[in-house]
Amino acid sequence: MAQDDERARRLAAALRENLRKRKAQARASMADDVPGADGEPDADVPESSPAD
């Protein structure tokens, strides 16, 4: 019984850590996808693109 409780606690902790890592990766990925998300303009993205 106590062994099952310990196993459940370890599993819950591992799942929380995994979720934290996935959220951090998602935030980093979203910041990479959005120009200027870090407050600085990206060097490879023009300030304004001409309308065709």
N, C-alpha and C positions, 0 to 999 in steps of 0.2 A: 504494500500500500504506500509506504513512504517513498519507495523507489519509483513508483508511478508518479507521485507528486513531484519528485525531483526531476524526472524526465519531462513532465509537462512544463515545469518552470524553465528548464533549459530550452525546450522547443519554443516556448513563447518568447524568450529572450532572443533566440536566433532569428525568429520571424520579425521581431521588432527591429533588430539590427539590419536585416535584409531590406526591410521597408525603408529605413533611413537611407541606406546606400542607394536604393533605386530612386528615391525622391531627389537625392543630391545629384545623381546622374541626370535625371530629367531636367532639373533646374539648370545644370551646366549645359545640357544640350539645347534647351530653349534659349539660353543666353547666347549661344553660338549662332542660332538661327535668326535672331532678331538684331539687325544692325543698330548700333548705338545703345544696346540694352545696358551696357556697362557705364553709360554716361559720356563716353567718348565716341566720336564718329570713326567708323572703320575706314582704313586707308584705301581699301579696294572697292568701297561703295561710294559712288558720286553723291554729292549733297542733294542734287536734284537731277532727274533724268529728263531729257528733252521729249516732248510729246510728239508722236509720229502722226 
